[in-house]
Amino acid sequence: MALEFTDSNIKDVINSGKPVVIDFWAEWCGPCRMVGPSIEELSKEYDGQVQIGKLNVDDNVDTPNEYGIRNIPTILFIKNGQIVDKQIGAAPKAVLEAKVKALL
């Protein structure tokens, strides 16, 4: 299952030394619901290699503001604490998986 990221735990996750994928989403967002199953599958497939999780923008406002998130879904791909790629809007699982593989 995808991890649940929050304003209070995101810094620890990013500084963990592992690559991180953050899916910025909200319950009311249709495209977010389309991407959700792919995020869940990738979190299982890359468990132990990449920390993959979701951050609800309605419940957590500091992190989206810090990263300049203006549209959802936005998925950030972070390696060594730096954003190395991003996906804005819904995308097929294959596109997301290629970006995850690039983190390894």
N, C-alpha and C positions, 0 to 999 in steps of 0.2 A: 504494500500500500504506500502511496506517495506520502511523504512527510508533510506535516503541517508547520509551515514557517510563520513566524509572527515578528512584530517589531522587536519583541524582547529576546528572541533567540537567533535572529538572522545573522548577527555579527559573529556569534560562536560558530554557526554553520559555515560561513564564508571563510573564517580563519582556521577551520579544521584541518586544512591541508589537502582535502579531497576536492575534486571538481564538483561544482554545484549547478543545478538547473532550478531556476525559480519561475514558476508559472503564476503570474499576477492575474487574478480572476475575481469574479463576483457571481453570486447565485443567479442574479437576474440576466446575466449575459449569455445569450444564445451561442455565439461562437465559442465562448469559454466552455460550455457544456459539450460542444463538439470535440474540443481538444482534450478534455478531461480523461476519457478512456485511454487515449494514447499515452498521456502522462503517467497514468496508473500502470499500464503495461511496461513502459520503459523503466519505471521505478523498480519493478520486480526483476526485469531482465538485467539491470545494471546494479542491483543491490550489492553493496560492499565496494563498488568501484566509483560510483557517482552518487552524490546526495541529490535526489530529485524530489521536489515538493511543490506545494501550492501555497500562495499567500493571498488571503482574501483582502481585497483593497477596501472593502466596506468596514472591516474590523480593524485594519492596520493602515494608518494613513502616513506614518513617518517614513517607512521604507519606500513606498511608491514615490513620495515626494523627493526623497534623497536621490533616487535613481531617475527621476524625471519621467515617470510612467504617465502617459497621457491617454493611451488607448489600451483596452483589454480585449482579448488576451494579449499580453506581452510576455514572452518567455526569454529570460536572460540566461546565458551560458557563461559561467565564471570559472576561471582557472587561475590559481595562485593569487586569489583575491581581486583579479581584474576581469572586467567584462570582455570576453573574446568574441562573442557573437550574440545576436538577438533575433527573435522572430516576433514580428508584430502581426497580429491577426491569426486566424485559424490556418493550420497547415496539416498535410497528411503525416501520418506516423513516420513514413520513410524519410521525410525531410527533417523531422525532429531527431530521428535516430542518427542520421548522418552528422548532425551537429553534436550530438552526444558522443559519438565515436571520435570526433575530432578533438574532444577534451582529453581522451585517453592517451 
